[in-house]
Amino acid sequence: MMNLLPTLLCTMLTVTMGFPDLKSTFMTSSWARNSVMASNHLIIGTNNGFDIYDVRNPSQTVRINTIQTGNFVMGMAVGMGAPSTSSSDPITMLYVASWSSGVLVYDISTVTSITQGSGISLPGNSLDITLKGLIGYVASDREGVHVVDFSKQPPIVVGSYNFADGRQTRRIEVNDGLMYVSTSALQDSVTILRMKELNGGIEVVGHFGTTAKAREIVLVEQQIVQQPTAGGAGGKTGAGPWPQKPTGPHTGTKPAPSATGSKKFASLAYTTLENDGLQIFDVSSAAQPVSLSKIALGGVATSVAVDSHFAYVGLIGNGLAIVDIKDPETPTHLTTYDTPGHVYGVTKHGSYLYVADYLGGMSILDVTP
């Protein structure tokens, strides 16, 4: 009973505090698949293009514009473009992974007057895009991964990687020069790639197998407790080198060891699984990733957003699962928030969660605990 007490208390807390708090639900121009934020605007990818909403008041959202691309918007990324010759103001660009249309590019600096820029056609179906500067990384279904230089006009492919077995590449995240690619393979379902240099080829650095087909990946720097070994020294076998200080969203210096073990900052990958929930990996050593935990959630886990305390996992048919990840080695399923549709995409910005609910449109939740 004592072991169940923390879970029961957490569940009671979510109920009594109204966590999460629904601010609004609204229908989009077509079925909602995903979303990104650009300043005060929420951009929602749909089955036929994208909508732009003013969400400064999340209880009273206002649709500002709708752009029809004529194809599924599978993923989006927001980045800056070079100033035009007539203005020194930076340009905000939207990069759209548009199924069989490759990557479409739009100038969204003025959301009421959007103009299309130079995109690029790619082999396969474009399922996701991640942007670092003006370099785009595209997951292209059974045509592998393409790296695109959008600083060129028109954009050009500067690197590609194809899996020999023709597996489907679904999502891609990039951190510290490494590409983390989720695939439909049952073994080694997440592959870590590195581009030697632009036009210099792409090599495999490592991989890790999930317990089911992998879908979305989110990378974070997070503190974990390194338990003492039998000899009394802290250490996690096979966990790879630990950074001496946190990077990414964390600041400060390396924490001092605790009485029960030393606290370390690790690079973690949160990976959603088809029919098998959420699996958490320590990828501090890209060559030797370590599985920390897995938690079953019911339904097909499509997407995940993560903050310092919780993982918000979108499920087809089962709504939104909220998982306590303060200790990523022992995650706890706190509650599931039911939605009218099927959750295809989850985005967190500030204290709000934006849930793309496919047939159910879009929901905005206040997830302040």
GUNU-472687 format. One record per residue (C-alpha): residue number from 0; x, y, z; chain; residue in one letter. Coordinates in steps of 0.1 Angstrom, whole numbers. Each point is the difference from the previous one (the first is absolute). Example, Ala and Ser with C-alpha at 12.3 -4.5 7.8 and 13.67 -1.06 7.14 Angstrom:
<pts>
(0 (123 -45 78) "A" "A")
(1 (14 34 -7) "A" "S")
</pts>
This chain:
<pts>
(0 (0 0 0) "A" "M")
(1 (29 24 8) "A" "M")
(2 (14 -5 -35) "A" "N")
(3 (-34 11 -15) "A" "L")
(4 (-3 31 22) "A" "L")
(5 (20 24 -23) "A" "P")
(6 (-20 -11 -30) "A" "T")
(7 (-33 5 18) "A" "L")
(8 (10 34 13) "A" "L")
(9 (11 11 -35) "A" "C")
(10 (-33 -12 -15) "A" "T")
(11 (-20 18 27) "A" "M")
(12 (20 32 -7) "A" "L")
(13 (-8 -1 -37) "A" "T")
(14 (-37 -3 7) "A" "V")
(15 (-3 25 28) "A" "T")
(16 (20 27 -17) "A" "M")
(17 (-18 -4 -34) "A" "G")
(18 (32 -11 -18) "A" "F")
(19 (-1 3 -29) "A" "P")
(20 (-25 29 -5) "A" "D")
(21 (-17 2 -33) "A" "L")
(22 (1 35 -14) "A" "K")
(23 (-17 -5 -34) "A" "S")
(24 (-8 -25 -27) "A" "T")
(25 (-5 11 -36) "A" "F")
(26 (-4 -15 -35) "A" "M")
(27 (27 5 -25) "A" "T")
(28 (-4 4 -38) "A" "S")
(29 (8 -37 -4) "A" "S")
(30 (11 -28 23) "A" "W")
(31 (27 11 24) "A" "A")
(32 (33 -19 -1) "A" "R")
(33 (26 21 17) "A" "N")
(34 (10 35 11) "A" "S")
(35 (28 25 6) "A" "V")
(36 (2 34 16) "A" "M")
(37 (13 31 -16) "A" "A")
(38 (-1 30 24) "A" "S")
(39 (-36 3 12) "A" "N")
(40 (-13 -20 -29) "A" "H")
(41 (-9 -37 0) "A" "L")
(42 (5 -17 -34) "A" "I")
(43 (-20 -32 -4) "A" "I")
(44 (9 -25 -27) "A" "G")
(45 (-30 -17 -15) "A" "T")
(46 (-9 -26 -27) "A" "N")
(47 (-2 28 -26) "A" "N")
(48 (24 28 11) "A" "G")
(49 (3 21 32) "A" "F")
(50 (-19 25 21) "A" "D")
(51 (14 29 19) "A" "I")
(52 (-17 11 33) "A" "Y")
(53 (6 28 24) "A" "D")
(54 (1 -18 34) "A" "V")
(55 (9 29 23) "A" "R")
(56 (-33 -7 17) "A" "N")
(57 (-1 -38 0) "A" "P")
(58 (-37 1 10) "A" "S")
(59 (-9 20 -31) "A" "Q")
(60 (22 -9 -29) "A" "T")
(61 (-3 18 -33) "A" "V")
(62 (8 -15 -34) "A" "R")
(63 (20 24 -20) "A" "I")
(64 (8 -19 -32) "A" "N")
(65 (-2 -33 -17) "A" "T")
(66 (24 -12 -27) "A" "I")
(67 (-10 -31 -21) "A" "Q")
(68 (30 -20 -12) "A" "T")
(69 (-21 -27 -16) "A" "G")
(70 (18 -27 20) "A" "N")
(71 (4 -14 35) "A" "F")
(72 (22 22 23) "A" "V")
(73 (20 -27 18) "A" "M")
(74 (24 23 18) "A" "G")
(75 (11 36 3) "A" "M")
(76 (29 21 12) "A" "A")
(77 (3 38 5) "A" "V")
(78 (32 18 -7) "A" "G")
(79 (15 33 -11) "A" "M")
(80 (8 10 -35) "A" "G")
(81 (24 26 -13) "A" "A")
(82 (-13 36 -2) "A" "P")
(83 (-12 11 -33) "A" "S")
(84 (19 27 -19) "A" "T")
(85 (-28 25 7) "A" "S")
(86 (-1 -5 37) "A" "S")
(87 (24 -8 28) "A" "S")
(88 (-27 -18 20) "A" "D")
(89 (5 -38 5) "A" "P")
(90 (-24 -22 -19) "A" "I")
(91 (-19 -28 18) "A" "T")
(92 (-3 -31 -21) "A" "M")
(93 (-21 -31 3) "A" "L")
(94 (14 -33 -13) "A" "Y")
(95 (-27 -26 -8) "A" "V")
(96 (6 -37 -5) "A" "A")
(97 (-28 -5 -24) "A" "S")
(98 (-4 -37 -7) "A" "W")
(99 (6 -6 -37) "A" "S")
(100 (8 37 -7) "A" "S")
(101 (34 0 17) "A" "G")
(102 (6 31 22) "A" "V")
(103 (-20 32 -6) "A" "L")
(104 (13 33 13) "A" "V")
(105 (-21 31 10) "A" "Y")
(106 (8 35 12) "A" "D")
(107 (-22 4 30) "A" "I")
(108 (15 33 12) "A" "S")
(109 (-34 16 -6) "A" "T")
(110 (-26 -27 9) "A" "V")
(111 (-28 18 -18) "A" "T")
(112 (20 0 -33) "A" "S")
(113 (20 -32 -4) "A" "I")
(114 (22 -5 -30) "A" "T")
(115 (14 -33 -13) "A" "Q")
(116 (38 -3 -4) "A" "G")
(117 (23 -25 -16) "A" "S")
(118 (-6 -35 11) "A" "G")
(119 (14 -33 -11) "A" "I")
(120 (-13 -33 -14) "A" "S")
(121 (14 -31 16) "A" "L")
(122 (-2 -37 -6) "A" "P")
(123 (-26 -18 21) "A" "G")
(124 (-25 15 23) "A" "N")
(125 (12 28 23) "A" "S")
(126 (-12 -10 35) "A" "L")
(127 (19 24 22) "A" "D")
(128 (25 29 0) "A" "I")
(129 (24 14 26) "A" "T")
(130 (18 33 -6) "A" "L")
(131 (34 11 13) "A" "K")
(132 (8 34 -14) "A" "G")
(133 (-7 -2 -37) "A" "L")
(134 (7 -37 -2) "A" "I")
(135 (-30 -23 -1) "A" "G")
(136 (-1 -37 10) "A" "Y")
(137 (-28 -19 -16) "A" "V")
(138 (-14 -34 7) "A" "A")
(139 (-11 -14 -34) "A" "S")
(140 (-19 -31 7) "A" "D")
(141 (16 -30 -19) "A" "R")
(142 (25 24 -16) "A" "E")
(143 (20 5 32) "A" "G")
(144 (13 34 11) "A" "V")
(145 (8 31 -20) "A" "H")
(146 (20 30 12) "A" "V")
(147 (-10 32 -18) "A" "V")
(148 (19 33 -2) "A" "D")
(149 (-28 27 0) "A" "F")
(150 (25 29 -2) "A" "S")
(151 (4 -9 -37) "A" "K")
(152 (-26 13 -25) "A" "Q")
(153 (-14 -24 -10) "A" "P")
(154 (8 -23 29) "A" "P")
(155 (23 -30 -6) "A" "I")
(156 (4 -34 16) "A" "V")
(157 (35 -2 16) "A" "V")
(158 (-3 -35 15) "A" "G")
(159 (-22 -31 0) "A" "S")
(160 (-1 -33 18) "A" "Y")
(161 (-21 -30 -12) "A" "N")
(162 (-6 -31 22) "A" "F")
(163 (9 -32 -18) "A" "A")
(164 (-31 -18 11) "A" "D")
(165 (-23 28 -12) "A" "G")
(166 (-15 7 34) "A" "R")
(167 (-23 29 4) "A" "Q")
(168 (16 31 16) "A" "T")
(169 (-26 18 21) "A" "R")
(170 (14 28 22) "A" "R")
(171 (33 17 3) "A" "I")
(172 (16 21 28) "A" "E")
(173 (34 16 -1) "A" "V")
(174 (23 9 29) "A" "N")
(175 (37 8 1) "A" "D")
(176 (6 -10 -36) "A" "G")
(177 (-18 -34 4) "A" "L")
(178 (-32 -11 -17) "A" "M")
(179 (-24 -23 20) "A" "Y")
(180 (-23 -17 -25) "A" "V")
(181 (-29 -21 10) "A" "S")
(182 (-10 -28 -24) "A" "T")
(183 (-25 -28 -5) "A" "S")
(184 (25 -27 6) "A" "A")
(185 (-6 -24 29) "A" "L")
(186 (37 -2 8) "A" "Q")
(187 (24 30 3) "A" "D")
(188 (-31 21 -6) "A" "S")
(189 (18 33 9) "A" "V")
(190 (32 7 -19) "A" "T")
(191 (25 28 8) "A" "I")
(192 (17 16 -30) "A" "L")
(193 (27 25 -4) "A" "R")
(194 (9 21 -30) "A" "M")
(195 (37 1 -4) "A" "K")
(196 (-2 34 -17) "A" "E")
(197 (-23 16 -26) "A" "L")
(198 (2 -22 -31) "A" "N")
(199 (23 -23 19) "A" "G")
(200 (-23 -30 6) "A" "G")
(201 (-20 -12 29) "A" "I")
(202 (11 -28 24) "A" "E")
(203 (-17 -21 27) "A" "V")
(204 (12 9 35) "A" "V")
(205 (-23 -23 20) "A" "G")
(206 (-35 -14 3) "A" "H")
(207 (-24 -13 26) "A" "F")
(208 (-28 -25 -2) "A" "G")
(209 (-34 8 14) "A" "T")
(210 (-26 -25 12) "A" "T")
(211 (-23 10 -29) "A" "A")
(212 (1 21 -32) "A" "K")
(213 (13 35 9) "A" "A")
(214 (-19 32 -9) "A" "R")
(215 (9 33 15) "A" "E")
(216 (33 10 18) "A" "I")
(217 (6 28 24) "A" "V")
(218 (35 8 13) "A" "L")
(219 (6 17 33) "A" "V")
(220 (27 6 25) "A" "E")
(221 (-13 -13 33) "A" "Q")
(222 (14 -6 35) "A" "Q")
(223 (-1 -37 12) "A" "I")
(224 (13 -17 31) "A" "V")
(225 (30 -22 -5) "A" "Q")
(226 (-4 -28 25) "A" "Q")
(227 (31 -12 20) "A" "P")
(228 (15 -33 -10) "A" "T")
(229 (8 -28 24) "A" "A")
(230 (34 15 6) "A" "G")
(231 (-15 33 11) "A" "G")
(232 (9 22 -30) "A" "A")
(233 (-27 15 -22) "A" "G")
(234 (-2 -14 -35) "A" "G")
(235 (-24 -13 -27) "A" "K")
(236 (15 -28 -20) "A" "T")
(237 (1 7 -37) "A" "G")
(238 (-15 34 4) "A" "A")
(239 (29 17 -18) "A" "G")
(240 (17 33 9) "A" "P")
(241 (-18 26 21) "A" "W")
(242 (2 37 -8) "A" "P")
(243 (17 20 27) "A" "Q")
(244 (-28 26 -1) "A" "K")
(245 (-35 1 -14) "A" "P")
(246 (-7 12 -35) "A" "T")
(247 (-31 9 -20) "A" "G")
(248 (-28 15 22) "A" "P")
(249 (20 -5 33) "A" "H")
(250 (24 24 15) "A" "T")
(251 (24 -2 30) "A" "G")
(252 (27 -24 10) "A" "T")
(253 (2 -37 6) "A" "K")
(254 (-21 -9 32) "A" "P")
(255 (18 -15 30) "A" "A")
(256 (-5 -37 7) "A" "P")
(257 (-28 -9 23) "A" "S")
(258 (-1 -26 28) "A" "A")
(259 (-19 -25 -22) "A" "T")
(260 (20 7 -32) "A" "G")
(261 (14 27 -21) "A" "S")
(262 (-22 22 -22) "A" "K")
(263 (11 2 -36) "A" "K")
(264 (-13 18 -31) "A" "F")
(265 (-6 -24 -28) "A" "A")
(266 (-11 3 -36) "A" "S")
(267 (-34 -18 -1) "A" "L")
(268 (-21 -11 -30) "A" "A")
(269 (-37 -4 6) "A" "Y")
(270 (-14 -23 -27) "A" "T")
(271 (-37 -8 -6) "A" "T")
(272 (-8 -36 -10) "A" "L")
(273 (-28 -15 -21) "A" "E")
(274 (-22 -19 24) "A" "N")
(275 (26 1 27) "A" "D")
(276 (1 34 17) "A" "G")
(277 (31 20 7) "A" "L")
(278 (36 -11 3) "A" "Q")
(279 (28 21 14) "A" "I")
(280 (36 -3 -10) "A" "F")
(281 (33 15 13) "A" "D")
(282 (18 10 -31) "A" "V")
(283 (29 18 17) "A" "S")
(284 (22 -24 -19) "A" "S")
(285 (-14 -1 -35) "A" "A")
(286 (20 -31 -7) "A" "A")
(287 (-15 -19 30) "A" "Q")
(288 (-35 12 8) "A" "P")
(289 (-16 -15 31) "A" "V")
(290 (-37 -7 6) "A" "S")
(291 (-10 15 33) "A" "L")
(292 (-37 -9 1) "A" "S")
(293 (-32 -7 -19) "A" "K")
(294 (-36 7 10) "A" "I")
(295 (-31 -15 -17) "A" "A")
(296 (-28 26 -6) "A" "L")
(297 (-25 -17 -22) "A" "G")
(298 (-8 10 -36) "A" "G")
(299 (25 10 -27) "A" "V")
(300 (24 26 14) "A" "A")
(301 (4 25 -28) "A" "T")
(302 (17 30 15) "A" "S")
(303 (16 14 32) "A" "V")
(304 (9 33 16) "A" "A")
(305 (23 2 30) "A" "V")
(306 (7 25 28) "A" "D")
(307 (21 -4 32) "A" "S")
(308 (-28 -19 18) "A" "H")
(309 (-24 -16 -25) "A" "F")
(310 (-2 -17 -33) "A" "A")
(311 (-32 6 -20) "A" "Y")
(312 (-7 -29 -23) "A" "V")
(313 (-25 1 -28) "A" "G")
(314 (-20 -32 -6) "A" "L")
(315 (-22 -11 -29) "A" "I")
(316 (-33 -9 16) "A" "G")
(317 (11 6 36) "A" "N")
(318 (5 37 3) "A" "G")
(319 (30 16 17) "A" "L")
(320 (20 -19 26) "A" "A")
(321 (19 20 27) "A" "I")
(322 (31 -17 14) "A" "V")
(323 (21 11 30) "A" "D")
(324 (36 -1 -12) "A" "I")
(325 (18 17 28) "A" "K")
(326 (18 -33 4) "A" "D")
(327 (3 -12 -36) "A" "P")
(328 (10 -35 12) "A" "E")
(329 (-34 -4 17) "A" "T")
(330 (-26 19 -19) "A" "P")
(331 (-35 1 14) "A" "T")
(332 (-32 2 -20) "A" "H")
(333 (-20 27 18) "A" "L")
(334 (-31 4 -20) "A" "T")
(335 (-15 -1 -35) "A" "T")
(336 (-19 30 -14) "A" "Y")
(337 (-27 -11 -25) "A" "D")
(338 (-4 18 -32) "A" "T")
(339 (-28 -1 -26) "A" "P")
(340 (23 -12 -29) "A" "G")
(341 (34 -17 -4) "A" "H")
(342 (31 19 13) "A" "V")
(343 (25 2 -29) "A" "Y")
(344 (22 28 13) "A" "G")
(345 (9 17 33) "A" "V")
(346 (18 33 4) "A" "T")
(347 (9 17 33) "A" "K")
(348 (7 37 1) "A" "H")
(349 (3 17 34) "A" "G")
(350 (-27 -13 23) "A" "S")
(351 (-23 -10 -29) "A" "Y")
(352 (-3 -33 -18) "A" "L")
(353 (-13 0 -36) "A" "Y")
(354 (-16 -33 -10) "A" "V")
(355 (-7 -8 -36) "A" "A")
(356 (-30 -23 2) "A" "D")
(357 (-5 -9 -36) "A" "Y")
(358 (-38 -2 -5) "A" "L")
(359 (-4 18 33) "A" "G")
(360 (18 31 -11) "A" "G")
(361 (24 17 24) "A" "M")
(362 (-2 2 38) "A" "S")
(363 (20 24 23) "A" "I")
(364 (8 -12 35) "A" "L")
(365 (15 19 29) "A" "D")
(366 (24 -25 15) "A" "V")
(367 (12 22 29) "A" "T")
(368 (2 -25 29) "A" "P")
</pts>
